[in-house]
Amino acid sequence: MSTPKPPTPTPALALVVIARDEAASIAACLQSAAAVVETMIVLDTGSRDATVAIAERCGAQVHHFAWCEDIAAARNAALALSNARWNLILNADERLVSGQAQLRAPCAQPAEWIGVLPVVTSSVFAALTRPICASASATFGRCCASGW
């Protein structure tokens, strides 16, 4: 008789990224959040460069999605892959530049928090403040309508 495995705990916080041909920036994105998330999910929409290999080397779970010209469909598919109570959503060319430690406390609370963290967008090479939606999947619609 085999010993049953204990249930896998639900991650408190997951990083969710949609990417396509982002080899130049995906590592910085994933590395900026790796210390504060329990899991990293990358939904690749058809990369022809090294995006997938780089994301896997950084420890991300990589899934594939056929691009259908609908970012909402891709975002929903990416969020469906997460079983975390909270999801931090970044674009592949963004990275957290501060505030990572501040994510931990709200993740211990009910999923009703929306926050703003400074991120860097590689395409503009400038720091900017952008609303970051960290929410439970169940409240994603309300959260994103308010702050994303």
VODRENTOR-187968 format. One record per residue (C-alpha): chain; residue in three letters; residue number from 0; x, y, z. Coordinates in nm, 4 decimals, decimal comma, m for minus. Example, Ala and Ser with C-alpha at 12.3 -4.5 7.8 and 13.67 -1.06 7.14 Angstrom:
REC   unit   code   pos         xx         yy         zz
REC      A    ALA     0     1,2300    m0,4500     0,7800
REC      A    SER     1     1,3670    m0,1060     0,7140
//
This chain:
REC   unit   code   pos         xx         yy         zz
REC      A    MET     0     0,0000     0,0000     0,0000
REC      A    SER     1     0,1436     0,3373    m0,0965
REC      A    THR     2     0,1483     0,6354     0,1319
REC      A    PRO     3    m0,0819     0,9088     0,0056
REC      A    LYS     4     0,0849     1,2395    m0,0722
REC      A    PRO     5    m0,0196     1,5322     0,1425
REC      A    PRO     6    m0,2291     1,7880    m0,0457
REC      A    THR     7    m0,0312     2,0591    m0,2193
REC      A    PRO     8    m0,0915     2,3876    m0,0415
REC      A    THR     9    m0,2613     2,6598    m0,2429
REC      A    PRO    10    m0,0083     2,9298    m0,3267
REC      A    ALA    11    m0,0837     3,2664    m0,1714
REC      A    LEU    12     0,0605     3,4639    m0,4638
REC      A    ALA    13     0,1359     3,3752    m0,8250
REC      A    LEU    14     0,2956     3,5836    m1,0972
REC      A    VAL    15     0,0985     3,5599    m1,4213
REC      A    VAL    16     0,2612     3,6806    m1,7454
REC      A    ILE    17     0,1478     3,6667    m2,1077
REC      A    ALA    18     0,4407     3,6677    m2,3488
REC      A    ARG    19     0,5361     3,6412    m2,7131
REC      A    ASP    20     0,8894     3,6907    m2,8431
REC      A    GLU    21     1,0025     3,8537    m2,5176
REC      A    ALA    22     1,3455     3,6868    m2,4870
REC      A    ALA    23     1,5100     4,0237    m2,4235
REC      A    SER    24     1,2958     4,1059    m2,1198
REC      A    ILE    25     1,1273     3,7979    m1,9709
REC      A    ALA    26     1,4123     3,7060    m1,7341
REC      A    ALA    27     1,4153     4,0507    m1,5707
REC      A    CYS    28     1,0377     4,0369    m1,5300
REC      A    LEU    29     1,0388     3,6944    m1,3659
REC      A    GLN    30     1,3448     3,7618    m1,1500
REC      A    SER    31     1,1932     4,0832    m1,0152
REC      A    ALA    32     0,9022     3,8924    m0,8612
REC      A    ALA    33     1,0547     3,5506    m0,7908
REC      A    ALA    34     1,1356     3,6221    m0,4261
REC      A    VAL    35     0,7767     3,7114    m0,3346
REC      A    VAL    36     0,5646     3,4684    m0,5376
REC      A    GLU    37     0,5200     3,0976    m0,4806
REC      A    THR    38     0,4666     3,0221    m0,8467
REC      A    MET    39     0,5282     3,1913    m1,1811
REC      A    ILE    40     0,3038     3,1208    m1,4778
REC      A    VAL    41     0,3931     3,2297    m1,8304
REC      A    LEU    42     0,1362     3,1912    m2,1047
REC      A    ASP    43     0,3245     3,1966    m2,4335
REC      A    THR    44     0,1235     3,3035    m2,7359
REC      A    GLY    45     0,3557     3,1768    m3,0082
REC      A    SER    46     0,7123     3,2863    m2,9441
REC      A    ARG    47     0,9679     3,2131    m3,2146
REC      A    ASP    48     1,2626     3,3243    m3,0019
REC      A    ALA    49     1,4038     3,1881    m2,6739
REC      A    THR    50     1,1221     3,3226    m2,4535
REC      A    VAL    51     0,9962     2,9780    m2,3518
REC      A    ALA    52     1,3417     2,8390    m2,2683
REC      A    ILE    53     1,4357     3,1491    m2,0682
REC      A    ALA    54     1,1095     3,1426    m1,8719
REC      A    GLU    55     1,1593     2,7741    m1,7914
REC      A    ARG    56     1,5179     2,8392    m1,6778
REC      A    CYS    57     1,3839     3,1105    m1,4470
REC      A    GLY    58     1,1507     2,8559    m1,2860
REC      A    ALA    59     0,8234     2,9514    m1,4532
REC      A    GLN    60     0,5542     2,7071    m1,5541
REC      A    VAL    61     0,5148     2,7711    m1,9262
REC      A    HIS    62     0,1882     2,7041    m2,1039
REC      A    HIS    63     0,0938     2,7675    m2,4654
REC      A    PHE    64    m0,2012     2,9553    m2,6102
REC      A    ALA    65    m0,2841     3,0120    m2,9761
REC      A    TRP    66    m0,3037     3,3884    m3,0214
REC      A    CYS    67    m0,6547     3,4894    m3,1314
REC      A    GLU    68    m0,6156     3,8690    m3,1414
REC      A    ASP    69    m0,7915     3,8947    m2,8033
REC      A    ILE    70    m0,5846     3,9987    m2,5015
REC      A    ALA    71    m0,8811     3,9399    m2,2699
REC      A    ALA    72    m0,9056     3,5777    m2,3840
REC      A    ALA    73    m0,5328     3,5303    m2,3264
REC      A    ARG    74    m0,5521     3,6970    m1,9832
REC      A    ASN    75    m0,8463     3,4770    m1,8837
REC      A    ALA    76    m0,6639     3,1663    m2,0056
REC      A    ALA    77    m0,3538     3,2640    m1,8089
REC      A    LEU    78    m0,5523     3,3280    m1,4911
REC      A    ALA    79    m0,7334     2,9959    m1,5325
REC      A    LEU    80    m0,3931     2,8259    m1,4990
REC      A    SER    81    m0,3372     2,9735    m1,1542
REC      A    ASN    82    m0,4703     2,8196    m0,8368
REC      A    ALA    83    m0,3245     3,0942    m0,6183
REC      A    ARG    84    m0,5434     3,3014    m0,3906
REC      A    TRP    85    m0,3821     3,6158    m0,5364
REC      A    ASN    86    m0,2359     3,6853    m0,8812
REC      A    LEU    87     0,0206     3,9496    m0,9656
REC      A    ILE    88    m0,0145     4,0345    m1,3340
REC      A    LEU    89     0,2806     4,1849    m1,5199
REC      A    ASN    90     0,3535     4,2293    m1,8865
REC      A    ALA    91     0,6710     4,0512    m1,9952
REC      A    ASP    92     0,8498     4,3815    m2,0542
REC      A    GLU    93     0,7746     4,5071    m1,7023
REC      A    ARG    94     0,9505     4,4384    m1,3768
REC      A    LEU    95     0,8978     4,5325    m1,0160
REC      A    VAL    96     1,1520     4,7891    m0,9044
REC      A    SER    97     1,0403     4,8203    m0,5426
REC      A    GLY    98     0,7622     4,7183    m0,3104
REC      A    GLN    99     0,8116     4,3436    m0,3430
REC      A    ALA   100     0,8182     4,2926     0,0344
REC      A    GLN   101     0,4963     4,4928     0,0677
REC      A    LEU   102     0,3099     4,2282    m0,1343
REC      A    ARG   103     0,3346     3,9680     0,1418
REC      A    ALA   104     0,1123     4,1343     0,4043
REC      A    PRO   105    m0,1885     4,1949     0,1763
REC      A    CYS   106    m0,1683     3,8369     0,0478
REC      A    ALA   107    m0,2415     3,7157     0,3988
REC      A    GLN   108    m0,5657     3,9163     0,3936
REC      A    PRO   109    m0,8927     3,8531     0,2098
REC      A    ALA   110    m0,8597     3,9129    m0,1634
REC      A    GLU   111    m1,0045     4,2639    m0,1771
REC      A    TRP   112    m0,6908     4,4720    m0,2194
REC      A    ILE   113    m0,5706     4,6733    m0,5162
REC      A    GLY   114    m0,2323     4,8391    m0,5065
REC      A    VAL   115     0,0142     5,0426    m0,7014
REC      A    LEU   116     0,3783     4,9426    m0,7325
REC      A    PRO   117     0,6518     5,1084    m0,9346
REC      A    VAL   118     0,7419     4,9069    m1,2447
REC      A    VAL   119     0,9829     4,9601    m1,5295
REC      A    THR   120     0,8654     4,9152    m1,8865
REC      A    SER   121     1,1588     4,7990    m2,0964
REC      A    SER   122     1,0196     4,9449    m2,4159
REC      A    VAL   123     1,0421     5,2968    m2,2747
REC      A    PHE   124     1,3330     5,2415    m2,0344
REC      A    ALA   125     1,1712     5,4670    m1,7768
REC      A    ALA   126     1,0309     5,4076    m1,4307
REC      A    LEU   127     0,6620     5,4681    m1,4017
REC      A    THR   128     0,3855     5,3975    m1,1569
REC      A    ARG   129     0,1187     5,1728    m1,2953
REC      A    PRO   130    m0,1735     5,0059    m1,1196
REC      A    ILE   131    m0,0930     4,6435    m1,0518
REC      A    CYS   132    m0,3862     4,4156    m0,9883
REC      A    ALA   133    m0,3122     4,1491    m0,7293
REC      A    SER   134    m0,6408     3,9752    m0,6723
REC      A    ALA   135    m0,8027     3,6416    m0,6273
REC      A    SER   136    m0,9401     3,4994    m0,9493
REC      A    ALA   137    m1,2926     3,5285    m0,8101
REC      A    THR   138    m1,2644     3,9061    m0,7788
REC      A    PHE   139    m1,0541     3,9658    m1,0900
REC      A    GLY   140    m1,3278     4,1353    m1,2897
REC      A    ARG   141    m1,4062     4,3894    m1,0187
REC      A    CYS   142    m1,0398     4,4501    m0,9478
REC      A    CYS   143    m0,9410     4,5066    m1,3061
REC      A    ALA   144    m1,2391     4,7302    m1,3736
REC      A    SER   145    m1,1197     4,9462    m1,0843
REC      A    GLY   146    m0,7480     4,9509    m1,1344
REC      A    TRP   147    m0,6055     4,7786    m1,4388
//
